[in-house]
Amino acid sequence: MTAPDLVLDCRGMRCPRPIIEIARHLGEVPVGGLVELLADDPATAVDLAAWCRMRGQALVTADGPRFRVRRV
């Protein structure tokens, strides 16, 4: 498994906070880079998938509590 460029630990945060955090920090990752989001709120899977579709980012894995997004 490829090491992520950025890990965001949002465990214990309720949605939409994990989505807000990934949106705030995505610019810190180069295009093609990987962000790993750790989030234990069950709504994160649905919200993150929708956010990736709306923002044109690639949801690589959605195996909660570990999610990976590739910056496009």
C-alpha positions in Angstrom: 0.0 0.0 0.0 1.3 3.4 -1.0 2.1 5.8 1.9 -0.2 8.8 2.0 1.1 12.3 1.6 -1.1 13.6 4.4 -3.0 11.8 7.2 -5.9 13.6 8.8 -7.1 12.1 12.1 -10.8 13.1 12.5 -11.8 10.3 14.7 -14.4 11.5 17.2 -15.6 14.3 14.9 -19.1 14.3 13.6 -20.0 15.0 10.0 -19.6 17.4 8.3 -16.4 18.1 10.2 -14.2 15.4 8.6 -15.3 16.7 5.2 -14.5 20.3 6.2 -11.0 19.2 7.3 -10.2 17.3 4.1 -11.4 20.3 2.1 -9.2 22.7 4.1 -6.1 20.6 3.8 -6.3 19.1 0.3 -4.3 22.0 -1.1 -1.3 20.9 1.0 -1.1 17.7 -1.1 0.4 17.7 -4.7 -1.9 16.8 -7.6 -1.8 13.0 -7.7 -1.0 12.8 -4.0 -2.9 10.7 -1.5 -4.8 11.9 1.6 -5.7 9.4 4.3 -8.7 10.4 6.4 -9.4 8.6 9.6 -13.0 9.1 10.6 -15.3 7.0 12.7 -18.6 8.8 12.1 -20.8 6.4 10.0 -22.0 9.4 7.8 -18.4 10.0 6.6 -18.5 7.3 3.9 -21.6 8.7 2.2 -20.6 12.4 2.7 -17.0 11.8 1.5 -18.1 10.0 -1.6 -20.5 12.8 -2.5 -17.8 15.4 -1.8 -15.4 13.7 -4.1 -17.9 13.5 -6.9 -18.8 17.2 -6.5 -15.2 18.3 -6.3 -13.8 16.0 -8.9 -11.5 14.1 -6.5 -10.9 10.3 -6.6 -12.1 8.3 -3.7 -9.6 5.4 -3.6 -10.7 3.4 -0.6 -13.7 3.8 1.7 -13.0 1.2 4.3 -14.1 3.1 7.4 -12.6 4.3 9.6 -9.8 4.6 7.0 -10.6 6.5 3.8 -8.2 7.5 1.0 -8.6 10.3 -1.5 -6.3 11.0 -4.4 -6.1 14.7 -5.4 -6.9 15.2 -9.0 
